[in-house]
């Protein structure tokens, strides 16, 4: 069963109105925003990644979903297995650092004993408040598509974590992403749709377009790449299909009030069109990461 199949089955269950048909990354109860992400050893982090970095990534990826709703974090609920004393203590130290960094206190959670040699599966539920919480399905024909920051750094960082030589700056983008909370709060009142880039720019832009019932065109030449990534040797297409960027992707009809790059447009129709030097090019076989 694929992730899409599983979600389709979940949609046949009793759903709260605030779940929005499970078509978004967060649920809404008035101005209370709730999201939940899990990270799995061997999928979202490597067994030899520093435990403090794993704690950072667990919190930051959840706060990134709150950022896409323009939310101010209220707190988090933690689900974590207890296994190795040294690893656990280093994880807790990292958790303390990241919670202080984003002024996001712990509300509670649960712990379990991890069986020997089992991969770690860590879970976090994040809560925040937002008076303006854009969903991913609100883009309108004629809207422009924008993204904050640079794309593809974390994908290169994963390659570095796996043994390829490369700059520490890219490795840190993979291990310690920065949730764009301030940018999200500034954007939420004026954008029509917003989400974070977690599985890859192309696949996430396609999801926004599909949810909005529109087509989207992306110009590869405008996808923002860092100097470190260019030196590393990854091109725009490689960057746009990598995951773990945790930048904000948004649709609007005005100039945004934050630093961002215009990369595309929405129009009537369906599907994704990719341009290179102004000409359509075939879509890659893989648009991004899929479970």
C-alpha positions as MATLAB code, in Angstrom:
seq = 'XXXXXXXXXXXXXXXXXXXXXXXXXXXXXXXXXXXXXXXXXXXXXXXXXXXXXXXXXXXXXXXXXXXXXXXXXXXXXXXXXXXXXXXXXXXXXXXXXXXXXXXXXXXXXXXXXXXXXXXXXXXXXXXXXXXXXXXXXXXXXXXXXXXXXXXXXXXXXXXXXXXXXXXXXXXXXXXXXXXXXXXXXXXXXXXXXXXXXXXXXXXXXXXXXXXXXXXXXXXXXXXXXXXXXXXXXXXXXXXXXXXXXXXXXXXXXXXXXXXXXXXXXXXXXXXXXXXXXXXXXXXXXXXXXXX';
ca = [
       0.000    0.000    0.000;
       1.392    3.404   -0.985;
       1.040    6.564    1.076;
      -1.645    7.760   -1.370;
      -3.572    4.485   -0.975;
      -3.388    4.739    2.808;
      -4.592    8.342    2.791;
      -7.474    7.398    0.506;
      -8.517    4.729    3.016;
      -8.241    7.206    5.909;
     -10.575    9.597    4.103;
     -13.336    6.985    4.377;
     -13.122    7.202    8.173;
     -15.003    9.781   10.261;
     -13.114   13.047    9.758;
     -13.293   16.281   11.719;
     -14.136   19.345    9.617;
     -10.805   20.839   10.717;
      -8.968   18.012    8.970;
      -9.964   19.493    5.572;
     -10.284   16.048    4.066;
      -6.667   15.230    4.961;
      -5.612   17.360    2.002;
      -3.329   19.625    3.996;
      -0.333   19.358    6.319;
      -2.145   20.642    9.411;
      -5.541   20.602   11.068;
      -7.418   23.694   12.223;
      -9.538   24.182   15.330;
     -10.362   27.853   15.126;
      -7.025   29.626   15.353;
      -5.347   26.516   16.840;
      -3.138   24.753   14.275;
      -2.034   21.153   14.828;
       0.434   19.060   12.863;
       2.245   15.767   13.354;
       5.368   14.404   11.677;
       7.428   11.277   12.261;
      11.043   10.680   11.349;
      12.483    7.214   10.872;
      16.057    6.014   11.131;
      17.296    5.021    7.695;
      14.609    7.127    5.967;
      14.727   10.660    7.402;
      18.009   10.422    9.280;
      21.034    8.135    9.267;
      21.962    5.794   12.107;
      25.230    7.698   12.585;
      23.697   11.181   12.547;
      24.417   12.974   15.857;
      21.468   12.496   18.256;
      21.314   16.247   18.930;
      20.847   16.839   15.205;
      18.100   14.208   15.089;
      16.276   16.069   17.878;
      16.665   19.342   15.988;
      15.307   17.846   12.775;
      12.343   16.250   14.541;
      11.236   19.586   15.994;
      12.192   21.756   13.016;
      10.272   19.682   10.464;
       7.094   19.968   12.527;
       7.566   23.687   13.092;
       7.997   24.054    9.334;
       4.394   22.891    8.907;
       3.321   25.531   11.433;
       5.354   28.117    9.508;
       3.359   27.302    6.380;
       0.227   28.274    8.332;
       1.704   31.521    9.606;
       1.473   30.100   13.119;
       3.232   31.065   16.312;
       4.297   27.832   18.107;
       2.465   27.014   21.337;
       4.207   23.746   22.230;
       4.934   20.158   21.227;
       4.009   16.623   22.267;
       6.853   14.114   21.983;
       6.749   10.397   21.157;
      10.182    8.819   21.518;
      11.604    5.324   22.121;
      14.173    4.798   24.883;
      17.086    2.633   23.768;
      20.734    3.489   24.368;
      21.594    5.660   27.393;
      24.341    7.630   25.653;
      22.203    8.272   22.559;
      19.155    9.199   24.641;
      21.049   11.723   26.762;
      22.565   13.367   23.685;
      19.120   13.493   22.080;
      17.662   15.177   25.175;
      20.437   17.773   25.150;
      19.663   18.513   21.508;
      15.955   18.678   22.278;
      16.640   21.284   24.946;
      18.616   23.351   22.438;
      16.018   23.323   19.673;
      13.055   24.002   21.980;
      14.855   27.011   23.421;
      15.897   28.175   19.950;
      12.302   28.437   18.760;
      10.645   29.329   22.100;
       8.562   26.180   21.855;
       7.966   24.395   25.188;
       7.273   20.712   25.714;
       3.626   19.915   26.565;
       3.988   16.181   27.177;
       4.014   12.962   25.174;
       4.912    9.304   25.541;
       7.926    6.999   25.692;
       8.348    3.297   24.921;
      11.213    0.826   25.224;
      12.837    0.122   21.879;
      13.605   -3.553   21.082;
      17.252   -4.376   20.467;
      18.501   -3.458   16.986;
      15.166   -1.902   15.981;
      15.361    1.346   13.974;
      14.314    4.449   15.867;
      10.936    5.974   14.988;
      10.345    9.383   16.561;
       7.116   11.344   16.528;
       6.175   14.915   17.358;
       2.900   16.808   17.418;
       3.246   20.583   17.184;
       0.588   23.120   18.097;
       0.480   26.786   17.145;
      -1.910   29.678   16.706;
      -2.616   31.653   13.556;
      -5.314   34.163   12.696;
      -4.550   33.634    8.983;
      -3.810   30.002    8.132;
      -3.510   29.501    4.359;
      -4.043   26.015    2.992;
      -2.355   24.444   -0.008;
      -5.547   24.451   -2.112;
      -6.134   28.202   -2.505;
      -3.998   29.142   -5.504;
      -5.837   31.120   -8.205;
      -5.329   31.375  -11.975;
      -2.733   34.054  -12.663;
      -1.045   33.694   -9.268;
       2.722   33.565   -9.233;
       4.637   30.820   -7.431;
       7.407   31.807   -5.023;
       9.853   30.034   -2.750;
      11.962   31.266    0.155;
      15.667   30.532    0.551;
      17.567   28.141   -1.690;
      16.637   24.711   -2.970;
      18.574   21.443   -3.055;
      21.083   22.088   -0.268;
      19.686   19.356    1.978;
      19.757   16.802   -0.832;
      23.459   17.504   -1.290;
      23.858   17.418    2.488;
      22.463   13.891    2.556;
      25.048   12.811   -0.019;
      27.747   14.362    2.179;
      26.386   12.578    5.266;
      26.614    9.336    3.285;
      30.307    9.889    2.561;
      30.647   12.256   -0.400;
      33.107   15.101    0.120;
      31.441   18.489    0.430;
      31.039   21.650    2.501;
      29.746   21.560    6.068;
      27.171   24.231    5.198;
      25.297   21.773    2.978;
      25.518   19.014    5.578;
      23.971   21.365    8.138;
      21.073   22.157    5.804;
      20.268   18.431    5.827;
      20.737   17.844    9.554;
      19.472   21.154   10.952;
      16.809   22.740    8.733;
      15.436   26.144    9.695;
      11.639   26.464    9.890;
      10.654   29.779    8.281;
       8.373   30.870   11.117;
       8.891   34.625   10.747;
       8.442   34.515    6.984;
       5.309   32.397    7.335;
       3.755   34.835    9.791;
       4.462   37.746    7.431;
       3.124   35.880    4.378;
       0.004   34.243    5.807;
      -2.295   37.298    5.549;
      -1.525   37.951    1.863;
      -0.897   34.575    0.158;
      -3.596   32.418   -1.435;
      -1.861   29.085   -0.771;
       1.243   28.015    1.122;
       3.059   24.842    2.142;
       6.602   23.846    3.002;
       8.955   22.048    0.636;
       9.597   18.706    2.289;
       9.522   16.058   -0.463;
      10.981   18.169   -3.273;
      10.131   21.433   -5.028;
       8.574   19.857   -8.134;
       6.424   17.290   -6.362;
       5.233   19.784   -3.748;
       4.413   22.427   -6.364;
       2.466   19.745   -8.245;
       0.547   18.947   -5.066;
      -0.355   22.596   -4.548;
      -1.552   22.899   -8.143;
      -3.580   19.677   -7.956;
      -5.181   20.670   -4.648;
      -6.100   24.049   -6.171;
      -7.479   22.479   -9.366;
      -4.919   24.273  -11.521;
      -1.840   23.756  -13.666;
       1.553   25.138  -12.706;
       4.547   26.110  -14.841;
       8.011   26.297  -13.277;
      11.059   27.891  -14.896;
      14.133   25.866  -13.896;
      16.423   28.811  -14.575;
      14.810   30.747  -11.728;
      15.036   28.025   -9.057;
      17.308   29.583   -6.402;
      20.540   27.653   -5.805;
      23.212   28.446   -3.236;
      26.801   29.062   -4.273;
      27.789   26.040   -2.176;
      25.408   23.816   -4.137;
      26.663   25.081   -7.487;
      30.229   24.366   -6.393;
      29.149   20.916   -5.207;
      27.940   20.248   -8.749;
      24.181   19.745   -8.445;
      22.101   21.416  -11.160;
      18.644   22.972  -10.852;
      16.764   19.819  -11.838;
      18.629   17.723   -9.268;
      17.933   20.383   -6.652;
      14.249   20.664   -7.552;
      13.678   16.923   -7.084;
      15.583   16.658   -3.795;
      13.758   16.802   -0.480;
      14.231   18.119    3.054;
      14.537   21.795    2.071;
      11.799   23.032    4.447;
      11.497   26.321    2.615;
       8.088   27.953    2.091;
       6.338   27.543   -1.260;
       3.488   29.984   -1.826;
       1.048   31.404   -4.366;
       0.094   35.077   -4.400;
      -0.851   37.940   -6.702;
       1.424   40.577   -5.192;
       5.069   41.136   -4.315;
       5.755   39.248   -1.081;
       6.966   41.107    2.024;
       9.842   38.659    2.600;
      12.924   37.583    0.666;
      11.729   35.035   -1.887;
      12.220   34.011   -5.520;
       9.502   33.894   -8.174;
       9.764   30.528   -9.915;
       6.466   29.946  -11.726;
       2.827   30.685  -12.464;
      -0.568   29.043  -12.038;
      -3.173   28.790  -14.780;
      -6.378   26.977  -15.682;
      -5.802   23.303  -16.444;
      -3.950   20.474  -14.776;
      -0.427   19.182  -14.384;
       3.113   20.524  -14.199;
       5.023   22.129  -17.061;
       8.776   22.546  -16.702;
      10.647   25.179  -18.691;
      14.363   25.441  -19.400;
      15.578   28.527  -21.267;
      11.922   29.318  -21.950;
      11.168   25.990  -23.630;
       9.153   23.086  -22.210;
      11.253   20.053  -21.290;
      10.185   16.515  -20.384;
       9.400   15.963  -16.728;
      11.845   13.760  -14.842;
      10.680   10.278  -13.976;
      10.928   11.190  -10.295;
       9.486   14.550   -9.191;
      10.534   14.075   -5.573;
      10.401   11.722   -2.624;
       7.357    9.471   -2.201;
       6.787    7.029    0.664;
];
